[in-house]
Amino acid sequence: MGGGKKGKPKLAKELAPIKEKEKKKEEKKETKVYTGLLVDQKTLEDIKKDIMKMKFITPYQLHSKYNIKYSVAKDIIEMFESQKLLKAIKTGRRLGIYVPAS
């Protein structure tokens, strides 16, 4: 006699919000853009010249002197190390200390 409401099954109701969140995540992934080093070529040349004059180099020195992000400074040092311009003396999880290779 008193028939219950016929609607979506309980599982479908629970999964609907999860599927909407997944769609939003997919849309956000598409809009991501890789920005690279965010430093122009002139600044890189200036950094390269100054690095050869320094006794030792840390990411914080580049960060404070050239007003760039700390992570970008670490990337620049890593790039110079791969080009054999810098040599690592002490590296750790948080800080690396480098000297000019020549």
C-alpha positions as CSV (number, residue, x, y, z in Angstrom):
1,M,0.0,0.0,0.0
2,G,2.4,2.7,1.0
3,G,4.9,2.3,-1.8
4,G,8.3,3.9,-1.1
5,K,9.8,6.5,-3.3
6,K,11.7,5.2,-6.2
7,G,14.8,7.2,-6.9
8,K,18.5,6.6,-7.5
9,P,20.0,3.7,-5.7
10,K,22.0,4.6,-2.6
11,L,25.4,3.8,-4.2
12,A,24.7,6.1,-7.2
13,K,23.8,9.0,-4.8
14,E,27.1,8.5,-3.0
15,L,29.2,8.3,-6.2
16,A,27.7,11.4,-7.9
17,P,29.7,14.0,-5.9
18,I,32.9,12.0,-6.4
19,K,32.5,11.9,-10.1
20,E,31.9,15.7,-10.2
21,K,35.2,16.3,-8.2
22,E,37.1,14.1,-10.7
23,K,35.8,16.1,-13.6
24,K,36.9,19.3,-11.9
25,K,40.4,17.9,-11.3
26,E,40.7,16.9,-15.0
27,E,39.8,20.4,-16.0
28,K,42.4,21.9,-13.7
29,K,45.1,19.6,-15.1
30,E,44.5,20.8,-18.6
31,T,45.1,24.4,-17.6
32,K,48.6,23.9,-16.0
33,V,51.4,25.5,-17.9
34,Y,55.1,24.9,-17.4
35,T,56.9,28.2,-16.8
36,G,60.6,27.1,-16.8
37,L,63.3,29.0,-15.0
38,L,61.6,32.4,-15.2
39,V,64.9,34.1,-15.6
40,D,66.0,35.9,-18.8
41,Q,69.3,35.2,-20.6
42,K,70.9,38.5,-19.4
43,T,70.4,37.6,-15.8
44,L,71.8,34.1,-16.3
45,E,74.9,35.6,-17.9
46,D,75.4,38.0,-15.0
47,I,75.0,35.1,-12.5
48,K,77.5,33.1,-14.4
49,K,80.1,35.9,-14.3
50,D,79.5,36.5,-10.6
51,I,79.7,32.9,-9.7
52,M,83.2,32.6,-11.1
53,K,84.4,35.4,-8.7
54,M,82.8,34.0,-5.5
55,K,84.6,31.7,-3.0
56,F,81.5,29.6,-2.5
57,I,77.9,29.7,-3.7
58,T,74.6,28.8,-2.0
59,P,71.1,29.1,-3.3
60,Y,70.3,31.8,-0.7
61,Q,73.1,34.1,-2.1
62,L,71.6,34.0,-5.5
63,H,68.1,34.4,-4.1
64,S,69.0,37.5,-2.2
65,K,71.3,39.1,-4.7
66,Y,69.2,38.7,-7.8
67,N,65.8,38.8,-6.3
68,I,64.7,35.4,-7.7
69,K,62.8,32.6,-6.1
70,Y,64.8,30.2,-3.9
71,S,63.6,27.2,-5.9
72,V,64.7,28.9,-9.1
73,A,68.1,29.7,-7.6
74,K,68.5,26.0,-6.7
75,D,67.6,25.1,-10.3
76,I,70.1,27.5,-11.7
77,I,72.9,26.1,-9.5
78,E,71.9,22.6,-10.5
79,M,72.0,23.6,-14.2
80,F,75.5,25.1,-13.7
81,E,76.7,22.0,-11.9
82,S,75.5,19.8,-14.8
83,Q,77.5,22.1,-17.2
84,K,80.6,21.5,-15.0
85,L,80.8,25.2,-14.0
86,L,80.3,24.4,-10.3
87,K,81.5,21.6,-8.0
88,A,79.5,20.5,-4.9
89,I,81.4,20.6,-1.7
90,K,78.6,19.7,0.7
91,T,75.1,18.8,-0.2
92,G,72.2,17.9,1.9
93,R,68.5,17.8,1.9
94,R,68.1,21.5,2.6
95,L,71.3,23.3,1.6
96,G,74.1,22.8,-0.9
97,I,77.4,24.5,-0.9
98,Y,79.3,24.9,-4.2
99,V,82.5,26.3,-5.4
100,P,83.5,27.3,-9.0
101,A,85.0,24.4,-10.9
102,S,87.9,26.2,-12.4
